[in-house]
Amino acid sequence: MGHAGAAAAAVRYLRSARTPAPVEPLPRPELRCVGEDERVPVDPAEFRRVLGHFATGVTVITAPATDDAPFPAGFACQSFSSLSLDPPLVAFMVGRTSTTWPRIARAGVFCVNVLGAGQGELCRGFAVSGADKFAGVAYDAAPVSGSPRLTGTLAWIDCTIHAVHTGGDHLIVVGRVNALGTGEASDGPLVFHRGHFDRLDGTSGDDQPPH
């Protein structure tokens, strides 16, 4: 199921769910750090090449302006996933060196905008650092967080930051879903595969990677 399909399924679930049965917590497994002598050296370029064969959808994560940042924040992100139905949680990964993440963290909320196949240019705009990413971009406010909800997307998910975990050179951000819905796009999802944009029919697009 693609990201748009997962979002639509979540919409149907939230609309139909009544009082859910309590979820029994599972026993916490024992965790330990991996020792340096246990690590298998992997060439970063080869890691990127091989993992690039896993196709993903593309999103733009946005957050509203705050007192110390008078403009909204946003970045292109392909490392997004649904995580839990009860409670409704999603997750995305962001590099620790990202200059946009601290602004999203301060806002405490975000909106996931699932891009359609025709929104490659929009994605490129949000993948550039140091630019006014919202210049000329149509959007309104997500209903709960007020984060920018971009016009013409496949779906949107309005969230509060629920938890943040470390993961190597990235952070794993978990969001609790407060509202969500499908958008106006009808041309299928924007797919990132082997370093460039693809359509589900295999037609290649631009080769500019997301953030």
Secondary structure, 3 states (H helix, E strand, C coil): CCHHHHHHHHHHHHHHCCCCCCCCCCCCCCCCCCCHHHCCCCCHHHHHHHHCCCCEECEEEEECCECCECCCEEEEECCEEEEECCCCEEEEEEECCCCCHHHHHHHCEEEEEECECCCHHHHHHHCCCCCCCCCCCCEEECCCCCCEEECCCCEEEEEEEEEEEEECCEEEEEEEEEEEEECCCCCCECEEECCEEECCCCCECCCCCCC
